[in-house]
Structures are given as C-alpha cells and as structure tokens.
Amino acid sequence: MRVLAAAVCCAVVALVASASARATHGPPPWEGGLSVVSPLEARLATITSEFASRSTAAICHSEAEWAAVAAARNFDPAVVLAFVRRGEAASYLSDVVCRDLDELVGNYASVVRRCQVGTVTEYRQLKRTVTRSVTKRVRVRGQWTMRRVRVRKTVTVSRPVDVPIYRLCSNYVRTVVAVQVLAHEAMHVRGIVNEAAAECYAMQVFASVAERLGVPTTRAREMASDYWRDVYPQRPPESAYRSSECRDGGALDLAPTSSSWPTP
Ligand SMILES: [Zn+2]
C-alpha cells in the first residue's frame, strides 16, 4: 500500500470537474478549519468508526486546503478524492466528497437519480379509424345503382414519436461516488490494505453506509447497485481498484451464501 491511498481514480475526473457549481446549504462542512469538528465531520466519523471497527476521525477540507494537501503530497486534487495515512485512524476527504455527502445528509430526495438527456425518434404502429368515400353498388327502390357512400374503416398507420432518453444524473453519480469513497476509506482504516479488496468490500457495505447517512433502505440498495453497474466498470479490468473476484460468489464476496449483489 502506498502511503497515500487514493480512493477513486481517473474514471470520475469529468464528474468531479463540474462539482464546484453545486449549491451548498448552510455553512460548509469544513468551516472552522482542521481544528473544528463540524456536524458533518462528526457524523462521518461515527459512521466510519462503525464500519472500520475502530474509533476514527473524518476530516473535510475546503477546496484550497485540498489543493494544498495535494501539492504537499504530490497528487492531483481533481483525481484523488480521499486518502488515509498508514497508522492513522482518520479519513482525509476532499471538498467535493464532503459537499456531496452534506447534500445527501441534508435531503437525500434532492439528489435526483435520473435525468433526461435527449430524445430518440421511434416509429410506432397505431390503429386509426378513418372515414372514406367509396363508390358502392347499392339497391334503391328495387334497382341496383352505383352511389358514393361514406364508410368507416380501421387502418394501421406509422407515426414518429419522440421518446425521452434518461441517464443517471451527474450530480447523483457524484453522490454515489462520495458514499463509496467514505466506505472505501473505512475499509482502509479497518486495516484492509489492498485497493481492489477495499473497493469491493466497500461496495458490499455501501447500502448500510448510505442508510447511516439518512437514505431509506430501498434507495440505499439502489445506489449501491448503480455504483456496481455504472461506476465500477469504468475501472480498467484487473487494475489496482478492480478485481475479477469482486462479484457474487467471487473470492471477495463477503456473503458467499447470499445471491444478492453487491448488497447481501
Ligand atoms: Zn484506497
């Protein structure tokens, strides 16, 4: 393990880049500097301690503080979102992570999951009843004659329909990443050094961590599934953060008898 344990790497750079535009409610969670424990820091410390099985601190940094830490420790502040230091029971969290967690704690429902990103035109077969004028042989007073009459008929027509396309909202994905970062660092504090193992175990406790942050169970499990499906695959296969053993029934499965994944 490197002294600096990066929680999330390059796959989320683009997501992080626009995070500074997010609105914050109330004082930022890093207010008062490193010597003051904000309400969010206290809550994150309690959660991290539970999953790390030891008492630990959670430290939120402002953007400027994170940039200074990054310069001193020689990492890219836009790529590394958190780290732990060997032998220390503390999670050092970036402003981006803390802001996203702060918003989730404040009102999980404000973090909208799906956003419309466009439309696609589809052609659908529709049944229509039409009235047409036809020439028909009819009998009038005993005599057959040709007359124009109107008849109703059901026809199938093809019509273009604009169908909305939805994706996970970028704010939502950032929030999901922030929860995973918190869980990932807790695994490091717990003593799990290997990045792929820490990442995989964190995914399996993700829903429980999200619940501690105030997210209802169903939504918390959905967020864990979204991370597994949409974010985890962005890591290169067999990279430091990804393992083929991280799957239901794999060597990193914490609950091998359960067929539910990633949340047992
Ligand atoms: Zn790590």
Boltz pocket constraint, residues with backbone or C-beta under 6 A from the ligand:
constraints:
  - pocket:
      binder: B
      contacts: [[A, 5], [A, 6], [A, 7], [A, 184], [A, 188], [A, 193], [A, 195], [A, 198]]
      max_distance: 6.0
